[in-house]
Amino acid sequence: MMDFQWRDYDSASLSSLSDEQLREGIAYYDRRVKEAHAAKVQAIARLKALTTPAALGARSWVEVVSSRLNINHDQARRLLREVALAEP
């Protein structure tokens, strides 16, 4: 891995990056997206363990997830299936 610190780079200057730096930046971004998604799944699982949709003013977990994450119901269902697979 290069000594390049992607997280500190000004994204307005992408044209000055080498091919290797761009590849590293894309890989860095991809890792962070995956980490954020995993954290989101864990947070939803924890929330489900602590409360109910009714306590959050909703009728279902699909409604909670779709409204809080601003996603449609199909996306919320997919995410909740993933949460169910991650739960012990």
C-alpha positions as CSV (number, residue, x, y, z in Angstrom):
1,M,0.0,0.0,0.0
2,M,1.2,3.4,-0.8
3,D,2.0,6.2,1.7
4,F,-0.9,8.1,0.3
5,Q,-3.6,9.2,2.8
6,W,-6.8,9.1,0.8
7,R,-9.0,10.2,3.7
8,D,-7.0,13.5,3.9
9,Y,-7.1,14.2,0.1
10,D,-9.1,17.1,-1.3
11,S,-11.5,15.4,-3.7
12,A,-11.6,18.5,-5.9
13,S,-8.1,17.6,-7.2
14,L,-8.7,14.1,-8.5
15,S,-7.1,14.9,-11.8
16,S,-3.7,15.2,-10.2
17,L,-3.8,11.6,-8.8
18,S,-1.9,8.8,-10.4
19,D,-3.7,5.6,-11.6
20,E,-2.3,3.8,-8.5
21,Q,-3.6,6.5,-6.2
22,L,-7.0,6.4,-7.8
23,R,-7.2,2.6,-7.4
24,E,-6.2,2.9,-3.8
25,G,-8.8,5.6,-3.3
26,I,-11.5,3.5,-4.8
27,A,-10.5,0.5,-2.6
28,Y,-10.4,2.7,0.5
29,Y,-13.9,4.1,-0.3
30,D,-15.2,0.6,-0.9
31,R,-13.9,-0.6,2.5
32,R,-15.5,2.3,4.2
33,V,-18.9,1.7,2.5
34,K,-18.8,-1.9,3.6
35,E,-17.9,-1.0,7.1
36,A,-20.7,1.6,7.2
37,H,-23.2,-1.0,6.0
38,A,-22.1,-3.5,8.6
39,A,-22.4,-0.9,11.3
40,K,-25.9,0.0,10.0
41,V,-27.0,-3.7,10.1
42,Q,-25.6,-4.0,13.7
43,A,-27.3,-0.8,14.8
44,I,-30.7,-1.9,13.4
45,A,-30.3,-5.3,15.1
46,R,-29.5,-3.6,18.4
47,L,-32.5,-1.2,18.0
48,K,-34.8,-4.2,17.3
49,A,-33.6,-5.8,20.5
50,L,-34.2,-2.7,22.6
51,T,-37.6,-1.4,21.4
52,T,-40.6,-2.0,19.2
53,P,-41.9,-0.2,16.1
54,A,-44.8,1.1,18.1
55,A,-42.5,2.8,20.6
56,L,-40.9,4.6,17.7
57,G,-44.3,5.7,16.3
58,A,-44.5,3.2,13.5
59,R,-46.5,0.1,12.7
60,S,-43.7,-2.1,11.5
61,W,-39.9,-2.4,11.3
62,V,-40.2,-1.9,7.5
63,E,-41.8,1.5,8.2
64,V,-39.2,2.4,10.8
65,V,-36.3,1.5,8.6
66,S,-37.7,3.0,5.4
67,S,-38.5,6.3,7.1
68,R,-35.4,6.7,9.1
69,L,-33.0,5.8,6.3
70,N,-35.1,7.4,3.6
71,I,-35.3,4.2,1.5
72,N,-38.3,2.5,-0.1
73,H,-40.1,-0.4,1.5
74,D,-38.5,-3.0,-0.7
75,Q,-35.0,-1.8,0.2
76,A,-36.0,-1.8,3.9
77,R,-37.3,-5.4,3.6
78,R,-34.0,-6.5,2.1
79,L,-32.0,-4.7,4.8
80,L,-34.2,-6.3,7.5
81,R,-33.6,-9.8,6.0
82,E,-29.9,-9.1,6.3
83,V,-30.4,-8.0,9.9
84,A,-32.3,-11.2,10.6
85,L,-29.4,-13.2,9.2
86,A,-26.9,-11.3,11.4
87,E,-28.9,-11.8,14.6
88,P,-27.8,-14.6,16.9
